[in-house]
Amino acid sequence: MVDSRCTHTGINEQLFKDKRIKTKLVDIFFKVFNVYGTKNGKVTKIAPLEVKINGHKEQINTAVMDLNETDMFLEYD
């Protein structure tokens, strides 16, 4: 596993559009920064998703953002 320093689980906005996943607006937006500290927009929408990994199932809120060619970043805590 690689530490991407990701503090929120993020899903690419284009993936939400392609799969027609419902999103909702956040009350207060937050800025997104790349690992090197450069600005990469802001999060204004979230979507609840069910994630299943190795038999573990969890409901998480994902931040909808521009991830270029990447579909998802999982937060690490």
PyMOL Python script that loads the backbone (N, CA, C, O; Angstrom):
from pymol import cmd

cmd.read_pdbstr("""\
ATOM      1  N   MET A   1       0.843  -1.170   0.000  1.00  0.00           N
ATOM      2  CA  MET A   1       0.000   0.000   0.000  1.00  0.00           C
ATOM      3  C   MET A   1       0.888   1.233   0.000  1.00  0.00           C
ATOM      4  O   MET A   1       1.935   1.256   0.648  1.00  0.00           O
ATOM      5  N   VAL A   2       0.472   2.237  -0.718  1.00  0.00           N
ATOM      6  CA  VAL A   2       1.195   3.499  -0.808  1.00  0.00           C
ATOM      7  C   VAL A   2       0.450   4.551  -0.014  1.00  0.00           C
ATOM      8  O   VAL A   2      -0.769   4.665  -0.138  1.00  0.00           O
ATOM      9  N   ASP A   3       1.155   5.320   0.796  1.00  0.00           N
ATOM     10  CA  ASP A   3       0.534   6.412   1.543  1.00  0.00           C
ATOM     11  C   ASP A   3       0.389   7.606   0.609  1.00  0.00           C
ATOM     12  O   ASP A   3       1.367   8.291   0.309  1.00  0.00           O
ATOM     13  N   SER A   4      -0.832   7.851   0.152  1.00  0.00           N
ATOM     14  CA  SER A   4      -1.095   8.966  -0.763  1.00  0.00           C
ATOM     15  C   SER A   4      -1.346  10.265  -0.010  1.00  0.00           C
ATOM     16  O   SER A   4      -1.535  11.317  -0.622  1.00  0.00           O
ATOM     17  N   ARG A   5      -1.346  10.191   1.323  1.00  0.00           N
ATOM     18  CA  ARG A   5      -1.636  11.329   2.194  1.00  0.00           C
ATOM     19  C   ARG A   5      -3.062  11.844   1.997  1.00  0.00           C
ATOM     20  O   ARG A   5      -3.365  13.001   2.286  1.00  0.00           O
ATOM     21  N   CYS A   6      -3.904  10.987   1.515  1.00  0.00           N
ATOM     22  CA  CYS A   6      -5.293  11.331   1.260  1.00  0.00           C
ATOM     23  C   CYS A   6      -6.046  11.372   2.586  1.00  0.00           C
ATOM     24  O   CYS A   6      -6.048  10.383   3.318  1.00  0.00           O
ATOM     25  N   THR A   7      -6.684  12.491   2.908  1.00  0.00           N
ATOM     26  CA  THR A   7      -7.382  12.639   4.181  1.00  0.00           C
ATOM     27  C   THR A   7      -8.887  12.425   4.055  1.00  0.00           C
ATOM     28  O   THR A   7      -9.590  12.383   5.065  1.00  0.00           O
ATOM     29  N   HIS A   8      -9.385  12.290   2.834  1.00  0.00           N
ATOM     30  CA  HIS A   8     -10.793  11.989   2.578  1.00  0.00           C
ATOM     31  C   HIS A   8     -10.862  10.988   1.422  1.00  0.00           C
ATOM     32  O   HIS A   8      -9.988  10.968   0.556  1.00  0.00           O
ATOM     33  N   THR A   9     -11.891  10.174   1.417  1.00  0.00           N
ATOM     34  CA  THR A   9     -12.092   9.300   0.270  1.00  0.00           C
ATOM     35  C   THR A   9     -12.689  10.132  -0.849  1.00  0.00           C
ATOM     36  O   THR A   9     -13.718  10.785  -0.677  1.00  0.00           O
ATOM     37  N   GLY A  10     -12.036  10.099  -1.984  1.00  0.00           N
ATOM     38  CA  GLY A  10     -12.482  10.894  -3.126  1.00  0.00           C
ATOM     39  C   GLY A  10     -12.803  10.020  -4.321  1.00  0.00           C
ATOM     40  O   GLY A  10     -12.103   9.047  -4.599  1.00  0.00           O
ATOM     41  N   ILE A  11     -13.856  10.370  -5.017  1.00  0.00           N
ATOM     42  CA  ILE A  11     -14.279   9.675  -6.223  1.00  0.00           C
ATOM     43  C   ILE A  11     -14.277  10.681  -7.363  1.00  0.00           C
ATOM     44  O   ILE A  11     -14.697  11.826  -7.194  1.00  0.00           O
ATOM     45  N   ASN A  12     -13.805  10.251  -8.513  1.00  0.00           N
ATOM     46  CA  ASN A  12     -13.740  11.119  -9.675  1.00  0.00           C
ATOM     47  C   ASN A  12     -15.147  11.550 -10.105  1.00  0.00           C
ATOM     48  O   ASN A  12     -16.051  10.723 -10.223  1.00  0.00           O
ATOM     49  N   GLU A  13     -15.314  12.833 -10.332  1.00  0.00           N
ATOM     50  CA  GLU A  13     -16.612  13.382 -10.720  1.00  0.00           C
ATOM     51  C   GLU A  13     -17.147  12.744 -12.002  1.00  0.00           C
ATOM     52  O   GLU A  13     -18.354  12.541 -12.132  1.00  0.00           O
ATOM     53  N   GLN A  14     -16.274  12.429 -12.936  1.00  0.00           N
ATOM     54  CA  GLN A  14     -16.713  11.826 -14.191  1.00  0.00           C
ATOM     55  C   GLN A  14     -17.306  10.437 -13.954  1.00  0.00           C
ATOM     56  O   GLN A  14     -18.242  10.043 -14.649  1.00  0.00           O
ATOM     57  N   LEU A  15     -16.777   9.691 -12.987  1.00  0.00           N
ATOM     58  CA  LEU A  15     -17.309   8.378 -12.664  1.00  0.00           C
ATOM     59  C   LEU A  15     -18.750   8.495 -12.163  1.00  0.00           C
ATOM     60  O   LEU A  15     -19.600   7.680 -12.523  1.00  0.00           O
ATOM     61  N   PHE A  16     -19.027   9.504 -11.336  1.00  0.00           N
ATOM     62  CA  PHE A  16     -20.385   9.723 -10.853  1.00  0.00           C
ATOM     63  C   PHE A  16     -21.329  10.043 -12.003  1.00  0.00           C
ATOM     64  O   PHE A  16     -22.461   9.561 -12.040  1.00  0.00           O
ATOM     65  N   LYS A  17     -20.861  10.856 -12.940  1.00  0.00           N
ATOM     66  CA  LYS A  17     -21.695  11.194 -14.100  1.00  0.00           C
ATOM     67  C   LYS A  17     -21.954   9.963 -14.957  1.00  0.00           C
ATOM     68  O   LYS A  17     -23.088   9.713 -15.365  1.00  0.00           O
ATOM     69  N   ASP A  18     -20.904   9.195 -15.230  1.00  0.00           N
ATOM     70  CA  ASP A  18     -21.040   8.008 -16.082  1.00  0.00           C
ATOM     71  C   ASP A  18     -21.959   6.959 -15.465  1.00  0.00           C
ATOM     72  O   ASP A  18     -22.742   6.331 -16.177  1.00  0.00           O
ATOM     73  N   LYS A  19     -21.873   6.763 -14.157  1.00  0.00           N
ATOM     74  CA  LYS A  19     -22.666   5.735 -13.468  1.00  0.00           C
ATOM     75  C   LYS A  19     -23.993   6.267 -12.936  1.00  0.00           C
ATOM     76  O   LYS A  19     -24.797   5.517 -12.381  1.00  0.00           O
ATOM     77  N   ARG A  20     -24.211   7.570 -13.112  1.00  0.00           N
ATOM     78  CA  ARG A  20     -25.454   8.231 -12.662  1.00  0.00           C
ATOM     79  C   ARG A  20     -25.711   8.023 -11.170  1.00  0.00           C
ATOM     80  O   ARG A  20     -26.832   7.732 -10.753  1.00  0.00           O
ATOM     81  N   ILE A  21     -24.664   8.175 -10.386  1.00  0.00           N
ATOM     82  CA  ILE A  21     -24.758   8.058  -8.931  1.00  0.00           C
ATOM     83  C   ILE A  21     -25.234   9.393  -8.376  1.00  0.00           C
ATOM     84  O   ILE A  21     -24.719  10.449  -8.746  1.00  0.00           O
ATOM     85  N   LYS A  22     -26.216   9.340  -7.489  1.00  0.00           N
ATOM     86  CA  LYS A  22     -26.768  10.561  -6.902  1.00  0.00           C
ATOM     87  C   LYS A  22     -25.782  11.180  -5.910  1.00  0.00           C
ATOM     88  O   LYS A  22     -25.139  10.482  -5.126  1.00  0.00           O
ATOM     89  N   THR A  23     -25.685  12.494  -5.968  1.00  0.00           N
ATOM     90  CA  THR A  23     -24.820  13.241  -5.054  1.00  0.00           C
ATOM     91  C   THR A  23     -25.667  14.266  -4.315  1.00  0.00           C
ATOM     92  O   THR A  23     -26.810  14.533  -4.686  1.00  0.00           O
ATOM     93  N   LYS A  24     -25.087  14.836  -3.266  1.00  0.00           N
ATOM     94  CA  LYS A  24     -25.761  15.936  -2.582  1.00  0.00           C
ATOM     95  C   LYS A  24     -24.740  17.030  -2.296  1.00  0.00           C
ATOM     96  O   LYS A  24     -23.551  16.759  -2.125  1.00  0.00           O
ATOM     97  N   LEU A  25     -25.217  18.263  -2.246  1.00  0.00           N
ATOM     98  CA  LEU A  25     -24.344  19.404  -1.978  1.00  0.00           C
ATOM     99  C   LEU A  25     -23.924  19.413  -0.513  1.00  0.00           C
ATOM    100  O   LEU A  25     -24.701  19.037   0.365  1.00  0.00           O
ATOM    101  N   VAL A  26     -22.702  19.841  -0.257  1.00  0.00           N
ATOM    102  CA  VAL A  26     -22.231  19.984   1.119  1.00  0.00           C
ATOM    103  C   VAL A  26     -22.611  21.364   1.632  1.00  0.00           C
ATOM    104  O   VAL A  26     -22.759  22.304   0.852  1.00  0.00           O
ATOM    105  N   ASP A  27     -22.769  21.483   2.942  1.00  0.00           N
ATOM    106  CA  ASP A  27     -23.109  22.781   3.541  1.00  0.00           C
ATOM    107  C   ASP A  27     -21.942  23.754   3.431  1.00  0.00           C
ATOM    108  O   ASP A  27     -22.127  24.941   3.164  1.00  0.00           O
ATOM    109  N   ILE A  28     -20.735  23.229   3.643  1.00  0.00           N
ATOM    110  CA  ILE A  28     -19.529  24.059   3.584  1.00  0.00           C
ATOM    111  C   ILE A  28     -18.517  23.325   2.717  1.00  0.00           C
ATOM    112  O   ILE A  28     -18.131  22.199   3.031  1.00  0.00           O
ATOM    113  N   PHE A  29     -18.080  23.960   1.619  1.00  0.00           N
ATOM    114  CA  PHE A  29     -17.126  23.300   0.728  1.00  0.00           C
ATOM    115  C   PHE A  29     -15.727  23.324   1.342  1.00  0.00           C
ATOM    116  O   PHE A  29     -15.440  24.125   2.232  1.00  0.00           O
ATOM    117  N   PHE A  30     -14.864  22.434   0.855  1.00  0.00           N
ATOM    118  CA  PHE A  30     -13.467  22.475   1.281  1.00  0.00           C
ATOM    119  C   PHE A  30     -12.554  22.328   0.080  1.00  0.00           C
ATOM    120  O   PHE A  30     -12.905  21.689  -0.911  1.00  0.00           O
ATOM    121  N   LYS A  31     -11.380  22.926   0.182  1.00  0.00           N
ATOM    122  CA  LYS A  31     -10.417  22.938  -0.914  1.00  0.00           C
ATOM    123  C   LYS A  31      -9.680  21.604  -0.989  1.00  0.00           C
ATOM    124  O   LYS A  31      -9.505  20.913   0.015  1.00  0.00           O
ATOM    125  N   VAL A  32      -9.252  21.259  -2.210  1.00  0.00           N
ATOM    126  CA  VAL A  32      -8.509  20.029  -2.454  1.00  0.00           C
ATOM    127  C   VAL A  32      -7.097  20.398  -2.901  1.00  0.00           C
ATOM    128  O   VAL A  32      -6.910  21.261  -3.759  1.00  0.00           O
ATOM    129  N   PHE A  33      -6.100  19.726  -2.303  1.00  0.00           N
ATOM    130  CA  PHE A  33      -4.710  19.961  -2.668  1.00  0.00           C
ATOM    131  C   PHE A  33      -4.070  18.642  -3.074  1.00  0.00           C
ATOM    132  O   PHE A  33      -4.374  17.594  -2.504  1.00  0.00           O
ATOM    133  N   ASN A  34      -3.197  18.698  -4.047  1.00  0.00           N
ATOM    134  CA  ASN A  34      -2.422  17.536  -4.460  1.00  0.00           C
ATOM    135  C   ASN A  34      -1.358  17.236  -3.416  1.00  0.00           C
ATOM    136  O   ASN A  34      -1.120  18.054  -2.527  1.00  0.00           O
ATOM    137  N   VAL A  35      -0.722  16.091  -3.509  1.00  0.00           N
ATOM    138  CA  VAL A  35       0.270  15.667  -2.531  1.00  0.00           C
ATOM    139  C   VAL A  35       1.422  16.677  -2.408  1.00  0.00           C
ATOM    140  O   VAL A  35       2.035  16.790  -1.346  1.00  0.00           O
ATOM    141  N   TYR A  36       1.712  17.400  -3.475  1.00  0.00           N
ATOM    142  CA  TYR A  36       2.804  18.380  -3.450  1.00  0.00           C
ATOM    143  C   TYR A  36       2.350  19.755  -2.993  1.00  0.00           C
ATOM    144  O   TYR A  36       3.138  20.701  -3.000  1.00  0.00           O
ATOM    145  N   GLY A  37       1.087  19.878  -2.594  1.00  0.00           N
ATOM    146  CA  GLY A  37       0.583  21.142  -2.072  1.00  0.00           C
ATOM    147  C   GLY A  37      -0.048  22.054  -3.101  1.00  0.00           C
ATOM    148  O   GLY A  37      -0.503  23.144  -2.751  1.00  0.00           O
ATOM    149  N   THR A  38      -0.091  21.646  -4.356  1.00  0.00           N
ATOM    150  CA  THR A  38      -0.730  22.480  -5.381  1.00  0.00           C
ATOM    151  C   THR A  38      -2.243  22.316  -5.300  1.00  0.00           C
ATOM    152  O   THR A  38      -2.747  21.227  -5.024  1.00  0.00           O
ATOM    153  N   LYS A  39      -2.959  23.412  -5.545  1.00  0.00           N
ATOM    154  CA  LYS A  39      -4.407  23.415  -5.439  1.00  0.00           C
ATOM    155  C   LYS A  39      -5.037  22.605  -6.571  1.00  0.00           C
ATOM    156  O   LYS A  39      -4.587  22.661  -7.716  1.00  0.00           O
ATOM    157  N   ASN A  40      -6.093  21.845  -6.231  1.00  0.00           N
ATOM    158  CA  ASN A  40      -6.784  21.021  -7.230  1.00  0.00           C
ATOM    159  C   ASN A  40      -8.294  21.192  -7.110  1.00  0.00           C
ATOM    160  O   ASN A  40      -9.031  20.207  -7.168  1.00  0.00           O
ATOM    161  N   GLY A  41      -8.761  22.409  -6.945  1.00  0.00           N
ATOM    162  CA  GLY A  41     -10.203  22.667  -6.902  1.00  0.00           C
ATOM    163  C   GLY A  41     -10.785  22.603  -5.512  1.00  0.00           C
ATOM    164  O   GLY A  41     -10.089  22.807  -4.517  1.00  0.00           O
ATOM    165  N   LYS A  42     -12.105  22.310  -5.456  1.00  0.00           N
ATOM    166  CA  LYS A  42     -12.798  22.235  -4.178  1.00  0.00           C
ATOM    167  C   LYS A  42     -13.898  21.181  -4.255  1.00  0.00           C
ATOM    168  O   LYS A  42     -14.357  20.810  -5.335  1.00  0.00           O
ATOM    169  N   VAL A  43     -14.302  20.717  -3.091  1.00  0.00           N
ATOM    170  CA  VAL A  43     -15.379  19.736  -2.999  1.00  0.00           C
ATOM    171  C   VAL A  43     -16.654  20.467  -2.634  1.00  0.00           C
ATOM    172  O   VAL A  43     -16.718  21.159  -1.618  1.00  0.00           O
ATOM    173  N   THR A  44     -17.669  20.308  -3.470  1.00  0.00           N
ATOM    174  CA  THR A  44     -18.977  20.914  -3.219  1.00  0.00           C
ATOM    175  C   THR A  44     -20.072  19.859  -3.127  1.00  0.00           C
ATOM    176  O   THR A  44     -21.203  20.168  -2.751  1.00  0.00           O
ATOM    177  N   LYS A  45     -19.736  18.592  -3.475  1.00  0.00           N
ATOM    178  CA  LYS A  45     -20.717  17.506  -3.448  1.00  0.00           C
ATOM    179  C   LYS A  45     -20.114  16.268  -2.795  1.00  0.00           C
ATOM    180  O   LYS A  45     -18.912  16.020  -2.877  1.00  0.00           O
ATOM    181  N   ILE A  46     -20.982  15.501  -2.146  1.00  0.00           N
ATOM    182  CA  ILE A  46     -20.586  14.206  -1.600  1.00  0.00           C
ATOM    183  C   ILE A  46     -21.612  13.162  -2.028  1.00  0.00           C
ATOM    184  O   ILE A  46     -22.707  13.494  -2.482  1.00  0.00           O
ATOM    185  N   ALA A  47     -21.241  11.904  -1.874  1.00  0.00           N
ATOM    186  CA  ALA A  47     -22.163  10.808  -2.163  1.00  0.00           C
ATOM    187  C   ALA A  47     -21.875   9.654  -1.215  1.00  0.00           C
ATOM    188  O   ALA A  47     -20.718   9.280  -1.028  1.00  0.00           O
ATOM    189  N   PRO A  48     -22.918   9.085  -0.615  1.00  0.00           N
ATOM    190  CA  PRO A  48     -22.719   7.906   0.225  1.00  0.00           C
ATOM    191  C   PRO A  48     -22.529   6.675  -0.653  1.00  0.00           C
ATOM    192  O   PRO A  48     -23.282   6.461  -1.603  1.00  0.00           O
ATOM    193  N   LEU A  49     -21.522   5.870  -0.334  1.00  0.00           N
ATOM    194  CA  LEU A  49     -21.269   4.630  -1.065  1.00  0.00           C
ATOM    195  C   LEU A  49     -21.014   3.500  -0.082  1.00  0.00           C
ATOM    196  O   LEU A  49     -20.498   3.716   1.014  1.00  0.00           O
ATOM    197  N   GLU A  50     -21.381   2.299  -0.488  1.00  0.00           N
ATOM    198  CA  GLU A  50     -21.058   1.115   0.290  1.00  0.00           C
ATOM    199  C   GLU A  50     -19.799   0.498  -0.301  1.00  0.00           C
ATOM    200  O   GLU A  50     -19.757   0.172  -1.488  1.00  0.00           O
ATOM    201  N   VAL A  51     -18.774   0.340   0.531  1.00  0.00           N
ATOM    202  CA  VAL A  51     -17.496  -0.212   0.088  1.00  0.00           C
ATOM    203  C   VAL A  51     -17.317  -1.584   0.729  1.00  0.00           C
ATOM    204  O   VAL A  51     -17.501  -1.748   1.935  1.00  0.00           O
ATOM    205  N   LYS A  52     -16.953  -2.574  -0.102  1.00  0.00           N
ATOM    206  CA  LYS A  52     -16.693  -3.934   0.384  1.00  0.00           C
ATOM    207  C   LYS A  52     -15.265  -4.306   0.039  1.00  0.00           C
ATOM    208  O   LYS A  52     -14.868  -4.263  -1.125  1.00  0.00           O
ATOM    209  N   ILE A  53     -14.481  -4.677   1.071  1.00  0.00           N
ATOM    210  CA  ILE A  53     -13.086  -5.097   0.872  1.00  0.00           C
ATOM    211  C   ILE A  53     -12.824  -6.304   1.760  1.00  0.00           C
ATOM    212  O   ILE A  53     -12.967  -6.225   2.980  1.00  0.00           O
ATOM    213  N   ASN A  54     -12.443  -7.413   1.154  1.00  0.00           N
ATOM    214  CA  ASN A  54     -12.108  -8.641   1.887  1.00  0.00           C
ATOM    215  C   ASN A  54     -13.146  -9.017   2.938  1.00  0.00           C
ATOM    216  O   ASN A  54     -12.791  -9.333   4.073  1.00  0.00           O
ATOM    217  N   GLY A  55     -14.406  -8.986   2.577  1.00  0.00           N
ATOM    218  CA  GLY A  55     -15.465  -9.379   3.494  1.00  0.00           C
ATOM    219  C   GLY A  55     -15.922  -8.289   4.439  1.00  0.00           C
ATOM    220  O   GLY A  55     -16.940  -8.452   5.112  1.00  0.00           O
ATOM    221  N   HIS A  56     -15.199  -7.178   4.511  1.00  0.00           N
ATOM    222  CA  HIS A  56     -15.588  -6.037   5.354  1.00  0.00           C
ATOM    223  C   HIS A  56     -16.457  -5.108   4.525  1.00  0.00           C
ATOM    224  O   HIS A  56     -16.110  -4.776   3.391  1.00  0.00           O
ATOM    225  N   LYS A  57     -17.591  -4.683   5.086  1.00  0.00           N
ATOM    226  CA  LYS A  57     -18.510  -3.793   4.383  1.00  0.00           C
ATOM    227  C   LYS A  57     -18.729  -2.546   5.231  1.00  0.00           C
ATOM    228  O   LYS A  57     -18.951  -2.631   6.439  1.00  0.00           O
ATOM    229  N   GLU A  58     -18.664  -1.391   4.583  1.00  0.00           N
ATOM    230  CA  GLU A  58     -18.809  -0.135   5.315  1.00  0.00           C
ATOM    231  C   GLU A  58     -19.471   0.917   4.428  1.00  0.00           C
ATOM    232  O   GLU A  58     -19.197   0.990   3.230  1.00  0.00           O
ATOM    233  N   GLN A  59     -20.342   1.728   5.022  1.00  0.00           N
ATOM    234  CA  GLN A  59     -20.971   2.855   4.329  1.00  0.00           C
ATOM    235  C   GLN A  59     -20.107   4.089   4.576  1.00  0.00           C
ATOM    236  O   GLN A  59     -19.860   4.447   5.728  1.00  0.00           O
ATOM    237  N   ILE A  60     -19.644   4.744   3.509  1.00  0.00           N
ATOM    238  CA  ILE A  60     -18.799   5.931   3.658  1.00  0.00           C
ATOM    239  C   ILE A  60     -19.336   7.069   2.802  1.00  0.00           C
ATOM    240  O   ILE A  60     -19.981   6.841   1.779  1.00  0.00           O
ATOM    241  N   ASN A  61     -19.065   8.288   3.229  1.00  0.00           N
ATOM    242  CA  ASN A  61     -19.360   9.452   2.396  1.00  0.00           C
ATOM    243  C   ASN A  61     -18.119   9.773   1.590  1.00  0.00           C
ATOM    244  O   ASN A  61     -17.029   9.914   2.145  1.00  0.00           O
ATOM    245  N   THR A  62     -18.279   9.887   0.299  1.00  0.00           N
ATOM    246  CA  THR A  62     -17.149  10.168  -0.580  1.00  0.00           C
ATOM    247  C   THR A  62     -17.235  11.593  -1.102  1.00  0.00           C
ATOM    248  O   THR A  62     -18.316  12.101  -1.395  1.00  0.00           O
ATOM    249  N   ALA A  63     -16.082  12.221  -1.209  1.00  0.00           N
ATOM    250  CA  ALA A  63     -16.008  13.572  -1.776  1.00  0.00           C
ATOM    251  C   ALA A  63     -15.918  13.446  -3.292  1.00  0.00           C
ATOM    252  O   ALA A  63     -15.103  12.685  -3.812  1.00  0.00           O
ATOM    253  N   VAL A  64     -16.748  14.185  -3.984  1.00  0.00           N
ATOM    254  CA  VAL A  64     -16.742  14.172  -5.450  1.00  0.00           C
ATOM    255  C   VAL A  64     -15.768  15.236  -5.916  1.00  0.00           C
ATOM    256  O   VAL A  64     -15.925  16.415  -5.600  1.00  0.00           O
ATOM    257  N   MET A  65     -14.737  14.808  -6.685  1.00  0.00           N
ATOM    258  CA  MET A  65     -13.708  15.760  -7.106  1.00  0.00           C
ATOM    259  C   MET A  65     -13.081  15.336  -8.426  1.00  0.00           C
ATOM    260  O   MET A  65     -13.310  14.226  -8.904  1.00  0.00           O
ATOM    261  N   ASP A  66     -12.301  16.215  -9.000  1.00  0.00           N
ATOM    262  CA  ASP A  66     -11.599  15.924 -10.247  1.00  0.00           C
ATOM    263  C   ASP A  66     -10.321  15.162  -9.922  1.00  0.00           C
ATOM    264  O   ASP A  66      -9.396  15.710  -9.323  1.00  0.00           O
ATOM    265  N   LEU A  67     -10.276  13.894 -10.322  1.00  0.00           N
ATOM    266  CA  LEU A  67      -9.098  13.060 -10.061  1.00  0.00           C
ATOM    267  C   LEU A  67      -8.386  12.686 -11.356  1.00  0.00           C
ATOM    268  O   LEU A  67      -7.611  11.730 -11.388  1.00  0.00           O
ATOM    269  N   ASN A  68      -8.644  13.430 -12.410  1.00  0.00           N
ATOM    270  CA  ASN A  68      -8.057  13.158 -13.720  1.00  0.00           C
ATOM    271  C   ASN A  68      -8.383  11.743 -14.169  1.00  0.00           C
ATOM    272  O   ASN A  68      -9.555  11.429 -14.378  1.00  0.00           O
ATOM    273  N   GLU A  69      -7.398  10.888 -14.323  1.00  0.00           N
ATOM    274  CA  GLU A  69      -7.606   9.530 -14.841  1.00  0.00           C
ATOM    275  C   GLU A  69      -7.840   8.491 -13.745  1.00  0.00           C
ATOM    276  O   GLU A  69      -8.034   7.315 -14.052  1.00  0.00           O
ATOM    277  N   THR A  70      -7.825   8.895 -12.485  1.00  0.00           N
ATOM    278  CA  THR A  70      -7.999   7.972 -11.368  1.00  0.00           C
ATOM    279  C   THR A  70      -9.463   7.950 -10.948  1.00  0.00           C
ATOM    280  O   THR A  70     -10.096   9.002 -10.858  1.00  0.00           O
ATOM    281  N   ASP A  71     -10.008   6.760 -10.689  1.00  0.00           N
ATOM    282  CA  ASP A  71     -11.411   6.650 -10.288  1.00  0.00           C
ATOM    283  C   ASP A  71     -11.633   6.983  -8.822  1.00  0.00           C
ATOM    284  O   ASP A  71     -12.634   7.606  -8.468  1.00  0.00           O
ATOM    285  N   MET A  72     -10.688   6.564  -7.953  1.00  0.00           N
ATOM    286  CA  MET A  72     -10.929   6.694  -6.514  1.00  0.00           C
ATOM    287  C   MET A  72      -9.631   6.758  -5.726  1.00  0.00           C
ATOM    288  O   MET A  72      -8.652   6.092  -6.063  1.00  0.00           O
ATOM    289  N   PHE A  73      -9.635   7.565  -4.678  1.00  0.00           N
ATOM    290  CA  PHE A  73      -8.585   7.569  -3.672  1.00  0.00           C
ATOM    291  C   PHE A  73      -9.242   7.208  -2.348  1.00  0.00           C
ATOM    292  O   PHE A  73     -10.230   7.831  -1.958  1.00  0.00           O
ATOM    293  N   LEU A  74      -8.711   6.217  -1.659  1.00  0.00           N
ATOM    294  CA  LEU A  74      -9.225   5.862  -0.334  1.00  0.00           C
ATOM    295  C   LEU A  74      -8.459   6.622   0.735  1.00  0.00           C
ATOM    296  O   LEU A  74      -7.233   6.720   0.692  1.00  0.00           O
ATOM    297  N   GLU A  75      -9.199   7.158   1.693  1.00  0.00           N
ATOM    298  CA  GLU A  75      -8.542   7.861   2.792  1.00  0.00           C
ATOM    299  C   GLU A  75      -7.821   6.851   3.656  1.00  0.00           C
ATOM    300  O   GLU A  75      -8.208   5.685   3.726  1.00  0.00           O
ATOM    301  N   TYR A  76      -6.791   7.298   4.301  1.00  0.00           N
ATOM    302  CA  TYR A  76      -6.010   6.455   5.203  1.00  0.00           C
ATOM    303  C   TYR A  76      -6.086   7.053   6.598  1.00  0.00           C
ATOM    304  O   TYR A  76      -5.742   8.217   6.807  1.00  0.00           O
ATOM    305  N   ASP A  77      -6.542   6.243   7.554  1.00  0.00           N
ATOM    306  CA  ASP A  77      -6.555   6.746   8.948  1.00  0.00           C
ATOM    307  C   ASP A  77      -6.036   5.707   9.903  1.00  0.00           C
ATOM    308  O   ASP A  77      -5.975   5.951  11.108  1.00  0.00           O
TER     309      ASP A  77
END
""", "prot")
cmd.dss("prot")
cmd.show_as("cartoon", "prot")
cmd.util.cbc("prot")
cmd.orient("prot")
